[in-house]
Amino acid sequence: MGAPLPHALSRVVDVALDRTVVPGFTALGLGVRRRLPGWPADPRPGALAGRHVAVTGATSGLGRRTALDLAALGATVHLVVRDTARGETVAAEVDAAVGREGAARVWWCDTSDLDSVRTFAGRFLAADLPLRGLVHNAGALPAERTESAQGHELTQALHVLGPVLMTELLLPSLAADAGRVVLVTSGGMYTQALPADDPEYRHERSSGSVAYARSKRGQVELLPVLSERWAPRGVTVHATHPGWARTPGLDTSLPAFSKALRPVLRSDAAGADTTVWVVAAEPAPQPGRFWHDRRPRPTSVLPSTAPALADRVRYWAWVAGATGLEP
């Protein structure tokens, strides 16, 4: 009876950190969890040797760190970016860090622009590279309602429509190596319900932070349908929540929040930890789950944010229609 007790207590501590938010989302949360019994093992050295992983939004912050850490495990990392000059700088940094020329390659794509996504996917498929992982990290938090090239609300286009379409188009590459798709989401989604009735915010005014959180809610609520849709190809999908990490994006989009919590914010490596683990861990983590600090988490803690099945159906129908997919 004595052996299971530490694990039971560690689960209590873990859940308490998660529900109290501030301790669990900060550097303290990861620091404590790493020391608890049952912490999942790190990926073995060279776990991704010979494999290819694509990371969107890889020019700074969590995307840059994710690329560096995946390359350190042996992967060839494909940096999918809007600013290729900055992308080349990060690629050179990756090559130097791992001592391997060609460890990173730069591809241009604006993930919010569905035409750009189609062009990128066509070029990538032509390269005939099997993809072990596709990390959808690109993100933005505009101050006011902004539209994408196709006229969609920008956060929905960048965080939901673009990633879904990109994954669909890259399924042949992902299927070639039992690919793992990761949607990098945000704890902010816990505060918002799924915008099933007005995903474009055409009839309701919405602040930038609310729109951002709702698009992240959308990512998480699509996990069941995307998991079922891509499983026949041997492709799994996951969502990861990095906690509150110190990044240039946070400084720019939420400066007051970043300044107030700076002493306890996570490093970029800590923020990227679970994403890297999901891509590289063996055996593979359970698909269709929402992960934070290497543990599956509930997708809603407030009854008001838990969508009904009909809400998910309407939202998925909107996503499929906007991207031209068969629902």
N, C-alpha and C positions, 0 to 999 in steps of 0.2 A: 504493500500500500504506500510505502514511502517514496518509490521512484516516480510515480506519476504526479506527485504533489507539486514539484517545482514547475512542471509544464502547465499544470492547471493554474498555478499562481501567475505564471508568465503571461498566460492568455488574459487573465483578469487585468494585469498591468497594461498589456497591449491595447485592450479594448478601452480602458480608462483613458489612456493617452489619446486614442482616436476620438472619443466622444467629447473630451474637454477641449479639443481643437488646438488651442495655442501650444500646449506642450507637445502634442503629437505631430503638428505640422512644422515645428521649428527644428533646429539642429538637435535640441534635447531629445526629441522623440526618436530619431534614428540612433543617436548615441546610446540611449537606454535599450532600445530593441535589439541592437547588435549584441548586447551582453546577456540577453534573456535566453533560457534554454529553448531549443527548437529553431533558432535562427537558421534559415536556409543557407546552405553552403555557397560560397562564391563559385562562379564558373571556373573551371580548371584552366590553367595557363594554356594558351594556344587553342582554346575551345572553338574559335571561329577561323582557324587557319584554312586558307584555300576557299573561303566562302565570301559572298558578296552581300553587303547590307547598304540600303539607301536611307538617307536621313534628310528630311526636308527642313528648311530653316536652319541650316548648319553653319551660318556665318558668325554666330555669337551665342552667348548664354548656354542654355541647356543643350541646344543642337550641336554646338561646337564641342562641348564636353562629351556628349554622347558619341560623336564621331571619334574623338581621341581615345575614349575608353574601349570602343568596339575594335578600333585598329590595334590597340594594345593586346587584344585577345586574338589577333591574327587576321582579322577581316580586312578585305579591301572595301573601303567605305566610299560610297557615291554621295557626294554633297549636292543636294538638289536645292538651288538657291536662285534668288532674283538678282543679286549683285555678284556677278562672276568674278570681279576683281577682288572683292572681299573673300569670295570662295577660294580663289587661288591662294590667297594668303593663308587661310586655314588649312588648305591642302598641303602647302609647304610645311606648315607647323606639324601636321599629322605625320608626314614623311620623316621629318627630323626627329620627332618624339619617339617613333618606333624604329628608326634606322632602316627604313625600307622604302626605296623609291617606288612611286606608284601605289602607295598604300591608300591614297585618296585621289578621287577623280571628280571633277566639277561638271555639273550639268545645269543648264539654265532652265528655270520653270517658275512661273508665277502660279502658285497653287490655287489662288482665288479665281484665276482666269481659266475657265473650262477648255477653251481653245488651246491655251498654253499647255494645259495638262495633257491634252490629246497629242500635241506635237511632241512633247517630252516622252510620253509613253511609246510613241511610234519609234522614236530614235533609240530608246533603251531596248525595246524588243528587237530592233535590227542588230544590236550588238550581241544578242544571243547569250546573255549572262544569266545564270540561275541566281535567284535572290533568296537568301536565307532569311532576311529581315527587311521590312519596310517600316520605318519609323516616321510617323506623321507628327512632326514637332513644330512646323511653321505656325506662327500665331501672331495676332495683332489685337490691340484694344484701342480702336479709334474713339476719339472724344465724343463724336456725334454720329448719327446714322450716315453711313457711307455705302456706296454701291460698288459692286464688282464690275468687270468688263461686260458681263452679260446682264447687268441690272439687278443682281441679287444683293441682299443685305450682306455686307462684307464679312462679318464674323461667321455667318452661316456658310458663306461661300468658301472661306479659307479653312474653317475648322471641320466642316461636314461635307459639303458638296464636292470640293476638290479632292479630299482624301478618299471618299467613296469611289469617285470616278477613276482616280489614279490606280487604286487597288484593283478595280474591275479590269482595267485595261492591262495591268501588269500580271494578271493571274497566270498566264503561261510561264513567266519567269519565276513567280513565286511557287507554282506547282512543281517546278523542276527541282526544288530543294526543300520541300515541306516548309514553305515560308511562314514566318510569324509576322503578323501585322500589328503594330502598336500605335494606338491613338494616345498621344500625350495630352491629358486633360487637366483639370484644375479643381481644387477643393472648393472654389467659388461656386461650382455647379450645385453644391448642396443647398444653396440659398434660393434656387430658382426652380420653377416648374418647367416642363416641356412646352415650348410655344407652338403647340399643334394647330391652333386655330389661326395664328397669324405669324408664321415663321419669318416673314420678311419685315415685320413691324410696320406695315403700311397703314394700319388702323389704330395703332397704339404707340405713343411716344415711349422711347426706351433709351436710357442712358447707355454710354459706352460700356460701363462695367456690367450692367444688367444684361445687355446683348451678348457680351463675352461669356458670361456665366450660363446663359441660356443655350448658347451654341455648344458649350462644353457638356451641358446636360444632354443635348441632342446626341453627342458622340456616345455617351454612356448608354443611353436608352436604345441606341441602335445595335448594341452588342449582340443581343439574341438573334435578331434577324440576319445580321451580317455573318455571325458565326454559322448559322444554319445554311446561309447562301453559299459560303466559301468552303465549308467542310468537305463537300464532295470532291473538291480539287486538292484536298490535303493541306489546305491553307487555314491557319488559325488566326483569330483576332483577339486582341487584348486592349484594355485601357489602363494607363498608369497615371497616378497622381504624384507629382514630385514633391509635394509639400511647399513650404514657403522658402524659395531659394533666391539667393542674391544674384541677380542678373541685370544686364543693361536694360532689358525690356521692362522689368519691374520698376527700375529707377525712372524710366521715361513715362510709363503709363500710370503708375500709382506712386508718385514721388513722396507724398506724405506718409503713406503706409510703409514704403521702403525705409524711409528715414527713421520712423518710430520703432520699427522692429529690427533695424540693422544689427544690433548686438546678438540677436538670436536667430537670424536667417541662416538657412543652410548654404553650404558652398555649392558651386555648380556640380561638383562631383557627387555630392550627397543627393542633389536633386535628380541627377541622371541615373543614380544607382539602380533603381528598380527597373527602369527601361532597359538598361544594359543586361540586367539579370534575366529579364523575360526573353530577350533575344538569344542569349547564350546558354542558359541553364539546361542541364540534362539531369533527369528527364524533363521534358518540356512542361512548363506550368500549365495548369488546367485552362483551356480556352474559354472565351466568352466572359471573362471575369474582369472586375475593376480592382486594380492592385495599388497598394500603397505600402511602402517599406516591406516589400516581398510577401505581403499577405493579402488575400482577397478581402475586399471591404464591401459593406452594404452600399447600394447606389442611392438610397434615400434614408435619412434619419428623421425627417419631418414628414408627417402624413400629407401635408399640403403640396409637397414636391413629388410625390409618387404618382406617376401617370397611370391612368387606366389603359387597358389593352387597346381600346378604341383610339386613344390619343396616340399611341405608338403607331397604330395602323395608318392614321391620317398623316402623321409626320413622315413615315417611311414613304407613303404614296407621294408626298410633296418632294422628297429627296429624289425618288426614282424619276418623277416627271421632270424635275429641273435638270437632271443629269442625262436624261434620255435612256434610262435603263428600264428593263422589263420588271415590274414589281412582283 
